[in-house]
């Protein structure tokens, strides 16, 4: 198993968090799932446990530095260490053209992304430095491609890449890797009542070079590999699992 005896903290209770938690657990990791909505966390945890996984849940606000520090300290006190920190929380973005969006709505995803990823990354790094190993992961990399009407969302992803590069530079000497994953959209994350869902799903696939979009299982599988020692040479980079929807320049 790729992650046998690894301890992973995952922030977020959405579909992508569930896919990652399931894949990590399948590969042998001990999962600690944190977020603000206990109902969503328990739903994810139930799916992981149904497959024999070992997972705990806790209500933690990733924007609250003291709460995150206490939580990570508690995990380390219980398990002895932390190997993986993966932030998958929502950015709370409002998507509108720049000429129409308010300043507050424009800044919201940028501020949220930077605050949450900085707080969770540093909380994990404090303990990882002592062991001279660890992996800090994020979801939603940037790049040169964009479309109109995204407000500050795409800019928040680009900012996340900047933070990833800075963390990787400062933590590399301590044996800590920092990587982001990006997709061009995951059809399964769109609810059945999502407006124009069928057109959106078809558009996801058509926009890719492989003519198929990434699945939640794909995301979980790649995340497990990147978090494992098999990917020990990967740091300060993004892993593109968009099926060619996002072409690296």
N, C-alpha and C positions, 0 to 999 in steps of 0.2 A: 504493500500500500504506500502511495506517494507521501502521505502525511501522518504516518504512524507515530503516535506519541506526541504529536504537535498540539499546541494549544492556540486556538484561534478566537479572536474577538471580532464579531461582525456587527456593524451598526446599520440598522434599518430592518423593517419588517415587511418589505414589499416582495414582489415576485422574483426579482433578481437576487435579493438577499436569500430567499428561500432556495433558489437554484444553487447558489454558491454554498450555502450551509449544507445542503444535501450532498453535493459533490465532495466537500471537505470531509464530511462525516463518513461517507462511503470509503474515502481514502485513509481513514483512521484517525482523523483529528478530533479533539475534544472541543466542542463548540460552546461559546458564550455569546448569546444573541441579545443585543441591546437596542432599545429604541423608545419612543415616547408613547406608542400605542400597544398596550399589553395584549389586547385582543388579536392584533395582527401578529405579534411576536409568538403568541401561543399557537396560532394557526400554523405558522412556519415550523415551530418546534414539534407540533404533532406530526407533521409530514416527515420530519427528520427521524423522530422516534419510531414511526411506523416502519422505517427501514433499518431499525436497529441502532440508530445513532444516539450519541450521548450529547445532550444539549441542555443548557440552562438559559433562562430568560430573565431579563431585568429591565425595569423602566429607567432609562437614562436619557437625559437631554444632551445631545452631542454639541449643543451650543453653550453648555454650562461647563466651564473649565473645571471647577471644583468637583462637580458631580462626576465628570468623566475620570478625573484623577482618582477619586475615591473608588470608583468602580474598577478601574484597572488595577489599583493597589489591592483590592479585595480578591480579584482573580489571581493575581500573582501570589498573594498570601495563601490561597487555597491550593493552587497548582504548582507553585514554585517558580514559574516563569511564563512568558508569553512569547510565542513564535510568530504569530501573524495578526496584523490589525488591518481590517478591510472596511472602509467607509463607503456605505451605499445609500446614504440618506437622500431624501428629496431636497432639491434646491429651492423649492417654492417659487419657481420662475413664473413670470407673467410675459406671455409672448405677444408682442405688438410691434408694429413698425417704430423705428426710433423717433420719427417725427410726431408720433401720436402718444407714446408711452410717457408716464410721469417719471420724474427723477427717482422717486422712491421705488417704484415698480422696476425701473431699469436696474437700480443698484441692488435690489433684494437678493437675486441669485448669486451675484458676485460676492456680496458680504457674507451670505450664508455659507457658500462653498468655502471661502477662505477661512472663516471662523471655525467651522466644524472640522475641516481637514487639518488645520493647524493644531487645534486642541487635541483631536484623537491621535494624530501622528506623534505629537510630543509626549503625550501620556504613555504611549507604547514605547517610544524611543528611550525614555528614562530607564526602563527595565531592560530593554534589549541591549543597551550599551554595556551593561554589567556582564552580560553573557557573550558579548561580541558576536551576536547573530540575531537575525530577525528579518521579517519582510513586512513592509508597509505598502498596502495596495489601495488603489482608488479606481472608481469606475467613471468613465466619461471623458476621454482624452480630447484634445483640441485638434488643430490642423488648419490648413489654409482654406478649406472649403466651407461655405456657409450658404444660407438662403435668406431671403428677406423675411422680416416680421418676427424675428426671434427675441427681440428685446435684448436683455443682458445675458440670456442663457448661454449662447455660444461664447461670449466673452468670458463668462465664468469658467467654462471648460478650458479656455486658453490660459486663464489665470491659474487653474489647477495644474496645468503642465509646468508653468513657471515655478510653482511651489514644489512640485515633484522634483524638478531639477535642483532646486536649492537644498531640499532635504537630502537628496542623493549625494550631493557634493559634501555636505557636512556630516553625514552619517556613514559614508562609505568606509572611512578609516576604522570604524567600529564594527565592520562586517555586516552592516544593515543594508538591505536592498530596498529600493523604492521604485514601484512600477505602476503605471496606469493602464487600464484596459478600455478599449473603445469599440462601439458597434455603430452601424448605420441605422439602427432601429430593430426592435425585437417584437414581431407581431403578437406574440402571446401576452405582452404587457398591455395590450389594448383590450379593454373590456368588451363584452358582447354588445353593449349599448353605446359604444363609442361612435360618435357621428362619422358617417362615411367609412366605417371600419373596413369593409371589403375592398374599397378603392385604395385605402391606406396600405393594407396588407399587400395588395398587388403591386403598389408603388414601391414598397420596400424591396421586393424581390426584383422588380424590373430595373431598379437603380443599381443593382450589384453586377459585378462581372460574372459571378457564378450563377446568376438568375435564381438565387434562393437567399433568404435572409437567415441570420443567425438565430438559433433557438435558445431558450433558457438553458437547456442541457448543454449546448455548445459553450455558453458563457461559464457555466459551472465547471465543465471539464478543463477549459483553458485556464481558469482561475486556479484550479487545483494544481495544474502543472506549474504555473508561474510561481505559486507559493511554495512549491516543493524544492528540494535540493537538486533535482534534475535541471532546474533553471537557475542554478547558483551563479551563472555568469551574466544574468540579466539584471541590470539596474539602470536608473536614470533614463528610462525609455518607456514608450507606450507600446502595447501589444494590440495590433489591429485585427479584430475578429469581425470585420464588417462584410466579409465575403466579397470585398472589392468595391463596396459602395463608397468607401473613403479611400482614395488613392493617395498613398504617401508621396510627397514631393521630394 
